[in-house]
Amino acid sequence: MRKVEIIAEIGINHGGSITLAHEMIEEAAWTGADTIKFQTVNADLIYSQSDSLHKLFKQAEFTPTQWQELKTHVERLDKEFLSTPNPNS
């Protein structure tokens, strides 16, 4: 019998709040997810500043240091970290 992998999709729902992202990691782990997934974005490379999505994605960006912090948190909970890149990110 094969094991089903449960992926908790956080995406950009943290809105750029590192505190909220950490809280969402805790909740995802508590629910039994095997993998916790984010979306990596670079709004400046994907959208023009006049595009309505630019602001939304710009607010959801983290620095490389913050990404490492989130990855470490996920791994400390014995979960797999995953982030899908937005095109050109």
Phi, psi and omega in degrees: 000136181269145179278137175275131178267124178261121179249121176270116182269106174271323178060235177247017183294350176284345179062019180092001178273114179296324178297313179295321178301317178295319178297320180293324175299313180301315180295318180297318179295318181299325181284350177101011178299145177272325183231142178242122191244134176243181172233125179269128182227154170223092187303325183293333179275340187257319187238147171286157182295341178276349179286134182297336180280343181303310182298316181302310182286328178298318179294336184268004181283145172239158175281162175304323178296318178294321177299317179297320178300315180293318179299315179300317179300312180301314183292328176297333179271009180061040177241163178267135177267137178216139173218126177270132179280142171285146181311136179070009179282000000 
